[in-house]
Amino acid sequence: MFDSASRYYKLPNLLFITSGNKHITYKSRRFLPQPTKLTLLQQYVIIEGDRLDLIAAKHLGDPLASWQIADANNAMYPKTLTEKPGDKLQIAAPSWDD
């Protein structure tokens, strides 16, 4: 259902059965990890024109890993992480336990 690099990959599949006996498989809810429990890899200072996918590509080797940066910075709206040059981003290893 999801690529092995996805934040949803290790979540268990759940099953919902409708009143018409239709089976619908879905992923369980993902809770954001606590940033203080993540392994910090480095800090990055935002510069004008930064994009989260490009930061992830440069520092994590994968533009699709931008969710890891969002998790490490407790961001519900990842776009806001690159809006203010000079702000610092935490770049951390992913947490598969939370």
C-alpha positions as a Markdown table, in Angstrom:
| # | Residue | x | y | z |
|---|---|---|---|---|
| 1 | Met | 0.0 | 0.0 | 0.0 |
| 2 | Phe | 2.9 | 2.4 | 0.9 |
| 3 | Asp | 6.6 | 2.5 | -0.1 |
| 4 | Ser | 8.9 | 1.2 | 2.5 |
| 5 | Ala | 10.3 | 4.8 | 3.0 |
| 6 | Ser | 6.9 | 6.2 | 3.8 |
| 7 | Arg | 6.0 | 7.3 | 7.3 |
| 8 | Tyr | 2.9 | 5.2 | 7.0 |
| 9 | Tyr | 4.6 | 1.9 | 5.9 |
| 10 | Lys | 4.9 | 0.3 | 9.3 |
| 11 | Leu | 1.4 | 1.2 | 10.5 |
| 12 | Pro | -0.9 | -1.7 | 10.8 |
| 13 | Asn | -3.7 | -2.2 | 8.3 |
| 14 | Leu | -7.2 | -2.1 | 9.8 |
| 15 | Leu | -10.5 | -3.4 | 8.3 |
| 16 | Phe | -13.8 | -1.7 | 8.3 |
| 17 | Ile | -16.9 | -3.7 | 7.2 |
| 18 | Thr | -19.9 | -1.7 | 6.0 |
| 19 | Ser | -23.5 | -2.5 | 6.7 |
| 20 | Gly | -23.6 | -3.9 | 3.1 |
| 21 | Asn | -20.7 | -6.2 | 3.9 |
| 22 | Lys | -18.1 | -4.3 | 1.9 |
| 23 | His | -14.6 | -4.7 | 3.2 |
| 24 | Ile | -12.5 | -1.5 | 3.4 |
| 25 | Thr | -8.8 | -1.8 | 4.4 |
| 26 | Tyr | -7.2 | 1.3 | 5.8 |
| 27 | Lys | -4.1 | 2.3 | 7.8 |
| 28 | Ser | -4.3 | 3.0 | 11.5 |
| 29 | Arg | -3.8 | 6.6 | 12.7 |
| 30 | Arg | -0.2 | 7.9 | 12.9 |
| 31 | Phe | 0.7 | 10.0 | 15.9 |
| 32 | Leu | 3.5 | 12.5 | 15.6 |
| 33 | Pro | 6.7 | 11.4 | 17.5 |
| 34 | Gln | 8.0 | 13.7 | 20.3 |
| 35 | Pro | 10.9 | 15.6 | 18.7 |
| 36 | Thr | 12.9 | 15.3 | 22.0 |
| 37 | Lys | 12.9 | 11.5 | 21.6 |
| 38 | Leu | 14.3 | 11.6 | 18.0 |
| 39 | Thr | 18.0 | 11.2 | 17.2 |
| 40 | Leu | 19.3 | 14.7 | 16.1 |
| 41 | Leu | 21.5 | 14.4 | 13.1 |
| 42 | Gln | 22.1 | 18.2 | 12.6 |
| 43 | Gln | 20.7 | 21.7 | 12.6 |
| 44 | Tyr | 20.1 | 23.6 | 9.4 |
| 45 | Val | 19.6 | 27.4 | 9.1 |
| 46 | Ile | 17.0 | 28.5 | 6.6 |
| 47 | Ile | 18.0 | 30.7 | 3.7 |
| 48 | Glu | 15.8 | 32.6 | 1.3 |
| 49 | Gly | 14.2 | 30.3 | -1.3 |
| 50 | Asp | 14.7 | 27.1 | 0.7 |
| 51 | Arg | 12.2 | 24.2 | 0.1 |
| 52 | Leu | 11.7 | 21.4 | 2.4 |
| 53 | Asp | 12.1 | 18.7 | -0.3 |
| 54 | Leu | 15.4 | 20.2 | -1.4 |
| 55 | Ile | 16.7 | 20.3 | 2.2 |
| 56 | Ala | 15.6 | 16.7 | 2.7 |
| 57 | Ala | 17.4 | 15.6 | -0.6 |
| 58 | Lys | 20.6 | 17.4 | 0.4 |
| 59 | His | 20.7 | 16.3 | 4.1 |
| 60 | Leu | 18.8 | 13.0 | 4.1 |
| 61 | Gly | 19.4 | 11.8 | 0.6 |
| 62 | Asp | 15.8 | 11.7 | -0.4 |
| 63 | Pro | 13.4 | 14.6 | -1.2 |
| 64 | Leu | 10.5 | 12.4 | -0.1 |
| 65 | Ala | 12.0 | 12.3 | 3.4 |
| 66 | Ser | 10.8 | 15.9 | 4.1 |
| 67 | Trp | 8.3 | 14.4 | 6.6 |
| 68 | Gln | 11.2 | 13.5 | 8.8 |
| 69 | Ile | 12.2 | 17.2 | 9.1 |
| 70 | Ala | 8.6 | 18.1 | 9.8 |
| 71 | Asp | 8.4 | 15.5 | 12.5 |
| 72 | Ala | 11.7 | 16.7 | 14.1 |
| 73 | Asn | 10.3 | 20.2 | 14.2 |
| 74 | Asn | 6.8 | 19.3 | 15.4 |
| 75 | Ala | 5.3 | 20.9 | 12.3 |
| 76 | Met | 1.7 | 20.4 | 11.4 |
| 77 | Tyr | 2.1 | 22.7 | 8.4 |
| 78 | Pro | 5.5 | 21.8 | 6.9 |
| 79 | Lys | 5.5 | 24.8 | 4.5 |
| 80 | Thr | 5.9 | 27.1 | 7.5 |
| 81 | Leu | 9.3 | 25.6 | 8.3 |
| 82 | Thr | 11.0 | 27.5 | 5.4 |
| 83 | Glu | 9.2 | 30.8 | 5.5 |
| 84 | Lys | 11.6 | 32.7 | 7.7 |
| 85 | Pro | 15.3 | 32.9 | 6.7 |
| 86 | Gly | 17.5 | 32.5 | 9.8 |
| 87 | Asp | 15.2 | 30.0 | 11.5 |
| 88 | Lys | 16.9 | 26.8 | 12.5 |
| 89 | Leu | 15.6 | 23.3 | 11.6 |
| 90 | Gln | 16.3 | 20.2 | 13.4 |
| 91 | Ile | 17.1 | 17.3 | 11.1 |
| 92 | Ala | 16.6 | 13.9 | 12.8 |
| 93 | Ala | 16.6 | 10.3 | 12.1 |
| 94 | Pro | 13.1 | 8.8 | 11.6 |
| 95 | Ser | 11.2 | 7.3 | 14.4 |
| 96 | Trp | 9.3 | 4.1 | 13.5 |
| 97 | Asp | 8.2 | 3.4 | 17.1 |
| 98 | Asp | 5.7 | 6.3 | 17.5 |
